[in-house]
Amino acid sequence: MEVFEALADPTRRRLLELVADGEHTAGELAAEFVVSRPAISRHLRVLREAGLVACRTEAQRRLYRLDPAPLAEAGAWLERTRSNWASRLDALTQHLHQEDE
């Protein structure tokens, strides 16, 4: 569930979009936001801990990139549970229509 907690924040979702295009330094990523660099570092730490981004060191720089494996796992879980959600929402819709009559 760490993946879903990490994805709950819009800043972290935007960070994932940026690193999906390729490797970026923390400074390059921070330049895309109005929040402080330490705040972006905290967001990157959450993404790393959830396994959504990987980091490698090159000289003095840390380069961040997307690790798609946890997203694939989350997507597979959503697919497995989608039919259950759909049937429950359909039942709710029917119930609400019956009460309107």
C-alpha positions in Angstrom: 0.0 0.0 0.0 3.0 2.3 0.2 2.6 2.8 -3.6 -0.9 4.2 -3.2 0.2 6.4 -0.3 3.0 7.8 -2.4 0.7 8.4 -5.4 -1.9 10.2 -3.2 0.2 13.4 -3.4 0.0 15.5 -6.6 3.6 16.7 -6.3 4.8 13.1 -6.1 2.6 12.2 -9.1 4.2 15.1 -11.1 7.7 14.0 -10.0 6.9 10.5 -11.4 5.8 12.0 -14.7 9.1 13.9 -14.9 11.3 11.0 -14.1 9.3 8.8 -16.5 10.9 10.9 -19.3 14.4 10.0 -18.2 16.9 10.6 -15.4 16.9 13.9 -13.6 18.9 15.4 -10.7 17.1 16.6 -7.7 17.9 20.2 -8.7 16.4 19.7 -12.1 13.2 18.3 -10.6 13.0 21.0 -7.9 13.2 23.7 -10.6 9.8 22.5 -11.9 8.1 23.4 -8.6 7.4 26.4 -6.4 8.0 24.4 -3.2 11.5 24.3 -1.5 14.3 21.9 -2.5 14.1 20.2 0.9 10.4 19.6 0.3 11.2 18.0 -3.1 13.9 15.9 -1.4 11.3 14.6 1.1 8.9 13.8 -1.8 11.7 11.9 -3.6 12.5 10.0 -0.4 8.9 8.9 -0.1 9.0 7.8 -3.8 12.2 5.9 -3.2 10.9 4.2 -0.1 7.8 3.1 -2.1 10.1 1.7 -4.8 8.7 4.0 -7.4 12.0 5.8 -8.2 15.6 4.5 -8.2 18.6 6.7 -7.6 22.2 6.4 -8.7 25.1 8.6 -7.9 27.3 10.1 -10.6 30.1 12.1 -9.2 28.4 14.7 -6.9 25.0 14.3 -8.4 22.1 11.9 -7.6 20.1 10.9 -10.7 16.5 9.8 -10.2 14.6 7.6 -12.6 11.3 5.8 -12.6 11.1 2.2 -11.5 7.9 1.0 -13.1 7.6 -2.4 -11.3 5.6 -1.1 -8.3 3.2 0.7 -10.7 2.7 -2.5 -12.7 1.9 -4.3 -9.5 -0.6 -1.6 -8.4 -2.2 -1.7 -11.9 -2.6 -5.4 -11.7 -4.3 -5.2 -8.3 -6.6 -2.5 -9.6 -7.5 -4.7 -12.6 -8.3 -7.6 -10.3 -10.6 -5.6 -8.2 -12.2 -3.4 -10.9 -15.0 -5.8 -11.6 -16.0 -5.9 -7.9 -16.1 -2.1 -7.8 -18.1 -1.9 -11.0 -20.7 -4.3 -9.8 -21.0 -2.5 -6.5 -21.3 0.9 -8.2 -24.0 -0.5 -10.5 -25.9 -1.8 -7.5 -25.7 1.6 -5.8 -26.9 3.3 -9.0 -29.9 1.0 -9.2 -30.7 1.5 -5.6 -30.6 5.3 -6.0 -32.8 5.2 -9.0 -35.4 3.0 -7.2 -35.5 5.5 -4.3 -36.1 8.4 -6.8 -39.2 6.6 -8.1 
